[in-house]
Amino acid sequence: MNSILRYDEVVVDNIKYSKPEKLGQSYFASMSYTDSLKPIYIQTPKLLCKTNISEVKDKKAPYLEVEVPKGRFDMYDLFLSLDDKNIKTTYDKSQEWFNKELTLESIDEMYRRTTKPFKKNVNPTLKFRVPVVKNEIKCGVYNQRRVFVDVDDVKENMEVILILHVRGLKILKSLFYCDCYISQIKLFQDQESKFNIIPEYCVIDEEDNEYDDIFDEEILKSASDYIDNKEKEKLEAERLEKERLEKERLEKERLEKERLEKERLEAERLEKERLEAERLEAERLEAERLEAERLEAERLEKEKSERIKKIQEEIERKKLEMEELLNN
């Protein structure tokens, strides 16, 4: 496939990120390669398997741990660089993605790295998720002869080449990580076998055997029906999922409209209360001003009356004094 990149061909700076979108209880920022927005499929070098898949396939999140051999540490360096780019990109885009600027230290603490430090003289290891749908591992496994084999054949200390799909950043409440899973496994099995199996179809058929034709037709019909049913199930599942997402979107819009309407009504109520309070305060201040003016007028009138009374008394006193002088 042209879309698959060998690990040593990947240019980390060519990886692009979309703005995170809400998916259930988390957010997801998809990652793609170059401006063509191709999905990122990476082919690893030959690695040493450290896990028996049969022992982890029943776990909630099964994984495959692999050891990076000497001479291939650039494979480890690739994911080290990818971890660093994920952290730096999230830091640079924190305002755009989360409407707030986050510190580089807080982002670094929240990020769960694919790479782990390793000791000197010890080969590094990496863990990659194995995809599971309805409790069944959905990962193609082929041996070096391109023959499909059972996933349980993947065992510890066997050599493997992986096709990895780097999907994007999965962002949870308190952490985020690079969502990367194994899409396909090439398993290097022991070539030796105690059975000598002829790889070609060697049965000698009788000519004009109508049963063979019937048998072939039944096989083809069965295979066709199986494929059709699977396709119908897939389309039905996609339809139901689309309906569910549309219902969630409409419900979210309804709740958002109700919330905005409540906020609008509450804002109107508070504005009316504020205006009424301002009106009452203005009336109170006006009443106080008028009362103060009335009291001031009464005080001035009282002072005026007292001054007139004093003047009259003084005039009366002077008049009496003059009369006394005239009588004497």
C-alpha positions, 0 to 999 in steps of 0.5 A: 500500500502506497499509504504505508510509510517505513519507519525510517521514511517518516518525517515527524514535522510532516504530521498534521493535527486537527482541532479536538472534537468531543467523542463521548466523555473524551476529545479526539484530535486526529493526526494525518500526514502532510497536507494531503491529510493521509492516514498515518500507517507506519511499518516497523523494522523486525522487532522481538515480541515480548508478549503471548497474545493468548495471555492478554487478549481477554484483557480490557485493553490488550497490547503487544510489547516489543523489544527494539533490537540493536541497530534499530534504535532509530525506531525508538527515536521516531516515537520519542520524537513523536511524543515530543511533537505531540507535547509541543503541538498541544502547548502551541495550540492550547489557546486555540484548542482549549480556550486557555493557555496551558504551561508546557510543564502541565502538558508534559505531566498530563501526557502519557508517553509511548516511549519509556526510559531504558537502562544502559546495555538494555534494549528499549521496549514499546507497547502498542494497543491491539484493536478489539471489537466486541471482545474479538481481536481485529488484527490481521496476522500473516507469516513470512509466507504471506499465509494468514495465521491465528492471532494466538500464534503470536508468542513471546520471543518471536520476531514480528514486523508491525503495521501501526496506525497512528490515529491521533491524540485522545484527550481525557480529563486528567491525561492525554496520549497518542492513540496508536494501534496495531493494524497488521502483524507479520510473524516470522514462524519456524520454517521447519515442519514434520509434515510435507504439505503440498501447497497447490490444489492437487486433487484429480477431478473427474471430467463433467462432474456436476457435483463439483460445479454445484459445490463451487456454486454453493461455496461462492454463494455462501461466501457472497452471502456472508460478505453481503450480510457483513456489509449490511451489518456494517451499514446498519451499524453505521446508520444506527450510530449516525442516528444516535449521534444525530439524536445526541446533537439535537438533544445537545442543541435543545438543552443549549437553547433552553440554557440560553433562554434561561440565561436571557430571561434571568438577565432580563429579570436582573436588569428589571430589578436593577432599573427598579432599584435605580428608580426607587433610589432616585425617588428616595434621593429626590424626596430627601433633597426636597425635605432638605430644601423645606427644612432649610426654607423653614430655618431661614424663615424662622431666622428672618422672623426672629430678626424682625422680632428683635428689630421691633423689640429694639424699636419699642425699647428706643421709643420708650426711652424717648418718651421717658426723656420727654416726660423728664 
